[in-house]
Amino acid sequence: MFEECTSLRSIIIPNSVTSIDNTALTYCTALESIIVDADNMDYDSRDNCNAIIRKSDNTLISGCKKTIIPNSVTSIGERAFEGCKTLYSIRIPGNVKSIGECAFLLCNSLLTVVISEGVTSINEYAFDWCESLSNLTLPSSLTFIGQYAFNGCNKIGKITISNNDVTIEENAFHSCNGLAKVELNSNVIVSKDYSQSSSLRNLFGEQVQEYVLGENVTSIGENAFAGCSSLNTVIIPKNVTSIKGNPFINSHPLTIQVESDNSVYDSRNNCNAIIRTADNALITGSYETKIPSGVKSIEDNAFYACISLRSISIPFSVRTIGHSAFRGCSDLTSIGISDDITSIGDYAFAGCGELTSFKVPNNVTTIGESVFADCKSLTSVTIPNSVTSIGNKAFYNCYRLASVNIPNNVTSIGEEAFAYCYNIPSITIPSCLTDIKTKAFYQCSGLQSIQVESGNPVYDSRNNCNAIIETESNTLLLGASLNTVIPNTVTSIGNYAFTGYDELTYINIPNGLKSIGEEAFAGCYKLPYIVLPESLVSIDDYAFSSCSNLEVYCYAEQVPETGIYVFDFAYTLHVPAASINAYRNDEGWSKFWHIVALKDDDPKPTAIMETTARQQPTIVERYTIDGKRINQPQRGLNIIKMSDGTMKKVVVK
């Protein structure tokens, strides 16, 4: 009724008033006197408090800048002081149990709030955008702080949470940009398991520079301090005897110290790390960590997303490196690592974008899933003969990797292990490698030479075809970007065999081929035409997707089955004259703009269609710009000698 009456200075509530809305006096910024008639049966302003109090439950429902809350009040109602922009301080007595939603919303001149012992809950938005509030006392009786309770109170510099059983909802201190120190004595809060996207950061903000853990805190939960990126110092007190994983993921403070009398953890030799004493396992590190000799393992996530870490030396005592141990260390350029290490966990170095080279220790037997994924500066890796398997996405998107040597003892390569490694020029499949998963070399568009060693029971490169063929099924699994000649004995081109080969301008399709797999030639946009034999039965999804301007000569009189979007840039299709209507009426083939009859002078499907294609020159020697002979491509300008005697200059990225 009187909301936003900014000139209203005083009000008297007569005895006839029986109902007052919570917002009746909000934003009355000049109001300094509130009197309720002594005969009013429902409300009062006891003790000359300058407020309206509901008698039935002793709730203060409206206040002003001169309100003094009586001791008999048991709750502050919703929006009781909302918009009271001339309120400078308030004391909330101990008989008050609850401070209602938006009770002090936008009291932006409020400097000091004393909340007495006895108050148990501060509800949502209670002090929202009290942007001048700098002095705040929270009682140990407090058991609940609602979401956005202190949102925008950016002058609060320090708070103390004393009650062990308190519940604090997400964003309770959102946008408290000045909150630098939190004294936290609640094991309930600290011991809780969080996710990397929802941690103490979401309660108090990522700007907090120091958490002081009280004596009630005995456990630190998983991801408890994840993303607290402003942390300067972490001190683990003696009473903390359980730490789950690395609770400081994506935080990594400058200084980490465990109190000397802690019986479970230590930070020996001022190493700036947390070490589990019993098994010498390093569980948390920072960019200033010096791993001490005697540490036996670097645990999962120990340095996860430690973006300022530039170099690390791993002592000879370390035997294992855990899952995601250095994942996301985007500035890491140097790793000192010994051959004593026997195990490297999945994702251990994923996303180390500045790492240029790596020597896998001689005692490691498995390169796990995504160990080096997205190491975009990695140009060379040395894999020892001890390795027997290379996991899924092990080198995914290492697009500067210029060479890879697959040791003779490797028996399996996982899905997308070398996917998007554009600069690998050649691969040799050893005789013992009998399990190559889907997309293992997906879009390795720089591949020019592929060889399977003789004696391999599963794969071959028959007739020096420059491809990997699955022997039993006669399926071509992987071709090169240039010079692959598909043998007559091949009956199927497998999924993703030539995907993304943007320099491929010609490929022979032999008579006898029955099927072409998913995405087999997707992205080969320089391929001007393709000749499909009479034997062809099926073409799978996206087989020629993004092959713009592709002209197709298909000799199959029976219309081959097609998947979805086989030809998404469909122009001219040449088919047997007797089959034109059948192709026009087929959903997959009818997308061609023009379907015409084959002519006698059209290209024919043969094992090798063009002599020039069969005799394309291959690289026989390679030199640096200063004439030094090299075995593998090196970044920069290379000089190559071709089998036809010509010399070329190429730039290797």
N, C-alpha and C positions, 0 to 999 in steps of 0.2 A: 504493500500500500504506500509506504514511504520510501521505497527503494530509490537510491540515487538522489535523494533530496539533500544536495550537498551544502545547502545553507542552513539546514535544520540544526539548531543548537541544543534544544531541550524538548522533552516530550513527557506527558503525564498520561498514564494508562488508567482510565476510570474503572470503577468496580463493575460496570456493566459488560466489559469485554471478557468473553469466555473462550475465545480462540485466537491465537496469534500464529501466523505463518513464520517459518524459519527465516525467510528472506525479507521480512517486513521492514527491517532497518538496515539492510546491507547497503554499503557505499554511501552512508550518511556521514561523510568525512568530518563535518564540523560538530557532530553530536557529542555533547559532554555531560549531559544530565538526563538520566532516565529515572522516573519515579512511577511506581505502581501504587494506586490507591490502596490504603491499608485494609479496606473492606472487600477487596477483590478476592473471590473464593478460589480462583484458579492460579493466579500469578502473584508474585511479590517482588520487591526490590530490597530485601532484608539488609540490615546493617548499612543502609545508605550506600549500597554497592554500585549504584549507577548501572544496573543491568536488569533484565527481566528473567525471573526464575520460575519455572513451572513447579508448582507445589507438589504435585502428585508423585514426582520422581526426583525432585531436587536437581533438575537439569537447567543449566543456564542456556537460554535460547537466543538472547540478544544482548550484546554488550556495546561499549563505546570506548573512546580513548581514555576516559577516566575511570573505567571499571576496576574495582578491586574484588576479586572473586572470594566470596565468603567460604569459610572452612566447611560449612554444612553442605555445600554443593557437591554432588556425586558424579556429575558428568557435564561436559561442555557439548552442547548440541551442534548439529550440522549447521554450518554457515553462521555460527553465532557472532563472529567478528569479521565476516567476509567484507573485504574492501575498506576496512577501517585504516585508512592510509595515514592517520595521525596518531596511531597507537605506537608507543616507543618501547614499552617494556610490559611484561606480564609475569605474575607468579601464579602458578597453578598449585593449589594446596593438596595435601596428601589424601584427603577424603575423596577427591576426584579419581574415579577409576578409568574413565574413558574420555578421550578427546575426539570429537566427532569429525566426520568427513567434511573437508573444506572449512573447518572451524575458523582458521586464521588465513584463509586464502587471500592472497594479494594484499596482505598487511605489509606493504613494502617499505615502511619506515621502522618496522619492529626490529630493535637492536638486540634485546636480551629476553630470553625465555628461561625461567627457572621452573622445572617440572619436579615437584617434590616426591619424596619416597611415598609409595602407595599407589601412584598412577600405574596402571597396567597396560593400557593400550592407546596407541596413537593411530588413528584411522587414515584411510586414503586421502591424500591431498590436504591433510590437516594444516600444514604450513607451506603450501604450494606457493612458490614465487614470493616468499618473504626475503627478498633479495638483499636487505640490509642486515639480516640476522647474522650476528657474529659470535654471540655468547650463548651457548646452549648447554644446559645440564640435563642429562638423562639419568633417571633413577635406576637403581638395581632391581626395583620391583617390576620394571617394564617387561612384559611378555610378548608384546605384539607391536610391530611398526608396519603400517600398510603401504601399498605401492604409491609412489610419488608423494609420500608424506612430507618430505623436505625438498621436493623438486625445485630447482632453481635457487636454492639458498646458497649462493656461490661465495659467501663470505665466511661460512663456517670453516674453520681451519682444523679443528680436532674434535673428535667425539670419543666417548667411552661407552662400550657395551659391556655391562657388568653381569647381567643375569645369564646363567648357563642355559636356561630353558627358553630363551627368547626366540620368537619367530620374526624374521624380517623378510618382507616380500620384495620381489624384484623391483628395481628402480626406486626404492625407498629414498635414496639420496641422489637421484638422477640430476645431472647438471649442477652438482655442487662442486664447481670447478676449483674452489679454493680448499677443498677438503684434502689435506695432505697426510694426516695421521689418524689412524684408527686403533684404539686400544680395545682389544677383543678378548673377552674372557668367557666366551661361549663355546664349549666343546660341541654342542648341538649344531652350531653353524659351521664351524671349521671342519668337523669330522665328516660332514655330509659329502657324498659323491656328487660331483657336478659334471657337466659336459664342457667341452672347450668353448662353446658359445654361450654358456650360462654358468657363471662362477661368482665369486665374491665381487668381481668387477661389476656385475649386474646389480649388486646391492648398493655398493658404495662408490662406484665409478672407477674408470681406469686411471684417473689422475692421482690416486692415493700413492704416496711415496713410501710410506712406512706402516706396516702392521705390527703392533706389539701384542704378542700372544700371552694371555694370562695363565695363572696356575691351574685353572679348570681345564685348559686345553691339553688333552693327552694324545689326540689323533688328528692327522691332517688328511682329508679325503682326496679322492682322485680329482684332478683339475681344479682344486679349491681356489688357487690363485691364477688360473689360466687367463692370459690376456691382460694381466695387471701390468701394463707396459711401462708405467712410471716408477715402479718399485726400484728404490736405490739400494736398500739394505734388507736382508732377511736374517733374523736371528732365531734359531731353533732352540727353545728353552729345554732345560733338563727334563721337564715333565712330559715332553712329547716322546712317546715310545712306539708310535705307529704312523708311518707315512705311506700312503697308497700311491704307487707309481711315481710319476713326477708331477707334483701338484702345481709347479710353476711353468708349465708349458706356455710358450709364447710370452713369457715375462722376462726371465733371466736377468735378475738384478746384478748390479755391479759387484756387490759384496754379499757373500753367503757365509754365515758363521754358525756352527753348532756349539752350544755351551759345553765347556770342557768336561763337566760332570754328567753329561748325558750318557746313559748306559747302553744305548742302542745305536746311535749315530755319531759320526764325528766329521770334522773338516780338517783332518791332520795336515800339518805343514802349511797351514794357511792357504789351502789349495783352492778356496772359493768354490766349494762343492759340498754336497751332502753325500757321505759314504756310509753305507750300512756296515757296521763294524764287524759283525759275526762272519760275513762271507766276503768282505772287501769289495762290495758292489757299489759303484758310483751311480746314484739314482737321480741326481740333479746337478747340472753344471751351468756355467754362465760364460760370457765371452772373455772373462778374465781367468777362467779356470786353468790351473796347471795340474794335470792328472798325476798324482804321486805314484812312485814305484810301490808295488805291493797290491795295487788295485787289480782285481782279477776279471772284472766284467764291467762293461758300460751298459747300463740297463735300458729297457725300452723307454723311448722318448726323452732320454737324459738331456739332450741339447736341442730338442725339437723347436724349430723356428727361432733359434738363437741367431737372429739376422746380423748381429754385429760381430759374430765369431769369424775371424779371418784365417786363423791357422790353429792347429792343434797337434800335439805330439802325444802319441799313445805309447806308453811304456811297454817293455818286453813282458811284463807280468800279466798283461791283459790277454785273456783267452777268447772272450766272446764280446761281440757288439750287438746290442739288442735291436728289436723292431723299432724303426723310425728314430734311432738314436741321434742322428744328425739331420734328420729330415727338415727341409726348409731352411737350412743354414745358407741363405742365398749369397752371402759374401765370402763363404769359405773357399779359399784358393789352395791351401796347402794342408796335407794330412801326413804326418809321420806315423807309419804303421809297420809293424814287424811281422815276420813270417810265423811267429808263435800263435797268432790268432787262428782259431779253428772254425769259427762260426760267425757269419754276418747275417743279421736278421733282415726280414722283409722291409723295404722302404728305408733302409738304414741311411742312405745318402740321397734319397729322392729329393729333387728340387734344389740341389746344391749347384746353382746356376753358374757359378764362377769357377768350378772345379774343372781343370783342363786335362788332367791325366790321373790314372790310378793303376796301381799294381796290386792285384788281388793276392793276398798271402798264400804261400805255397801249401799250407795245411788246410785251406778251405776246400770243401768238396762240393758245395752247392752255392750258386748265385741265386738268391731267392727272388720272390716277386717284387718288382719295381724297385730293386735296390738302387739303381742309378737312373730311374725314370726322371725325365725332365732336367737332366744335367746338360744344359744346352750349350755349354762351352767345352764339354768333354770331347777331346780329339783323339785320344789314344787310351786304350786299356789293355793291360797285360793279364791274360787268363792262364793260370798254371795248369799243368797236366793233372793235378790233383782234382780238378773240377770235373764232376760227372753229369751235372745238370744245370741248365740255365732256365730260370723260372719265368712265369708270365710277366710281361712288360719289364723285364730286367733292365733293358736299355731303351725303353720307350721314349721317343721324341728326343733322343740324343742326336740331333740333326747335324752336328759338326763332327761326329765320330767318323774319322777318315779311314780307319782300318779295323778289322777284327779278325783274330786268329782263333778258330774253334779247335781246342785241343783234341787229341786223339781219343781221350777217355770219355768225352761227353757223349751221353746216350740219349739225352732228350733236351729239346728246346721248347719252351712254353709259348702260349698264345701271345702274340704281339711283342715278343721278346725284343725284337729289333725294329718294331714298327716306327715309321717316320724317320729312320736313319738315312736321310737322303744322300749322304756323301760316302757311304760305303761302296767302293768300286768293285769289290770281288769277294766271293765267299767260297770256301772249300768245305764240303760236307765229308767228315771222316767216315771210315768204314763202320765204326761202332755206333754212329748216330742213327738210331732206328725209330725215333719218335719226334717228329716235327709237328707242332700243333698249328691250328688255324691262325693265319695272319702273322706267323712268326717273323716274316720279312715284309710286312704290309707297307706298301708305298715307299719301298727303298728304290726310288726312281734313278739313283746313280749307279745301280748295279750294271756292270758291263761284262763281268765274267763270273760264271757259276760252274762249279765242277763237283761231282760226287766221286769220291775215291772208289776204285774198283774193289770188289769184294763186299760192298755194302749189301746186306740181304733184303733191304726194304726199298731203297732208292737207287736211281742210276741217272747218268747223263749220257745215255746211249748215243752213238754216232757223233760225239762231241757237239751235242745239240745246244749247249750253253743254257741248261735248264735243269730243274729237279723233277724227275718223273718217279711216281710211285709204281714200282715194278709190277706188282701183282695186278693192279687195276688199269695199268697203262694210262694213268692220269698225270698230266703235266700240272705240277703244283706251283711252280715258280719259274718265271722266265726272266730274262735280262732286259734291260731297257733298249739294248741294241744287240743285233747279231744272233738272237735265238732262232734256230731253225727247227720247227716242230717235226719230229720223225713220223713216217707213215704209220708206225705201229701205235701211235697215241690215239686213243679213242675218246678222251675227255680232257677238256681244259678246266682245271679246278677253280674253285672260288678264289677270287682276288689274285689270280696268277700274274696279271700285268697291271693291276690297279694303280692309277696315278702316274703312269709312265708318260710324262708330257713331252718327251722327245721321240717317242715311238712313231715312226712314219710308215712302217711296213711290217706285216706279219703274214707268213704262209699258213694256211689252214689245210691240212692234208685230207685227201679222200679217206673215208673210213671214220672220221670224227663223228661222234654221236651226240655229245652234249657240251655245252659251254656254261660254266658255273656263275654264281652270283658275283657281280662286280668284276668279272674277269678282265674286262678292258675299260672299266669306268675311268673317266678322266684322261683317256688317251686322245686328247682333243686335236692332235696333229695327224692322227690317222685319217687319211683321205677316203679310204675305201676298205671293205672287207669282203672276201669271197667265201661263201659258206657252201659246203659240199652237199651232194644229194643224200648222203647218209645221215645228215643232221636230224636229230629227233627232238631236242629240247634246248632252250636257252633260258637260263634262270634270271631272277630279279636283277635289275640295274646292270646287266652284263655290259652294255655299251652306253651307260649313262654318261652325260656330259661329253660325248664324242660329237662335237658340233660339226655339222656339214658332212657327216659320214654318209657315203654312198654304199649301198649294200647289194651284192650280187648273190642271190640264194638259188642253188640248183635243186633244192629239195622239192619234188613234186607233191609229196604229202606235207602239208603245212606243219612245221615244227611247233611244238607247244612253247609258249612264252610266259614268263613271270611278269611282274609289274614293272613298268618304266624301263623296259629293256632298251628301247630307243627313245630317249626323251627329246632328241633333236632329230626328228625323222623327216627326210626329204625325199630321196628317190630310192625305190626298191625295184631291182630287176629280178624277175622270176620266170619260170617256164610259162610259155604262152597259155598252155592248157590249164594252168593253176591260178591265173590272174584273179578270177572271181573268188576262188577259195581264200586267197590271201586278203582280198578286199573285204570279205565277209568275216574274217577272223578279228576278234577284238584287239589282240596284241599287235597284229601286223597292219591293221587298217589305219593306224595313226600316220603312216607315211603319206606325204602330200601327193606323191606320184608313184604309182605302181605300174611298171611297164614290162614288156616281154624281153627276155634275154635275146641277144643277137650273137651271131657266130663270132664276131670279133671282140666280144666281151671277155674279160679275164676269166680263166678257168681255175677250179680248185685242183692243185697238184701238190705233191710233197714239197716242192720248192718252186715257186711260181716265176721268179725272176733270177736270171743268172747273176745280175748285179747284186741282188739281195744276198744270194748264197756266198758271193765272194767279197762281201763287205770287209774291208781291212780291219785287223785287230791290233791292239797295242802289244808291241813286243819289247820295247825298252822305254824307260822313263828317266829323265834327268832334271836336276835343279837348274835354275837360271845361270849358275856359274859352271855348268857342265858336269857336276858330280852325279854319278849314276845312283839311283835310289830304287828300292824294291816296292815301296808303297807311295801313294800320293802324299804330298806335303802341302800344307796350306800356303797359298801364294801362287806364283807363276811356275808351272811345270812345262817341260819340253818333252813331248812324246814322239817316239818313232813307231810308225805303223808297219804292218806286215807287207804293204806294197812299196815300202821304201820312203814314203813321204814323212815329213816332220811337221808337227803341229805344236802351237803354244796353247795351253789351257790354263784357266784360273781355277784353283781349288779353294773353295770357301771353308 
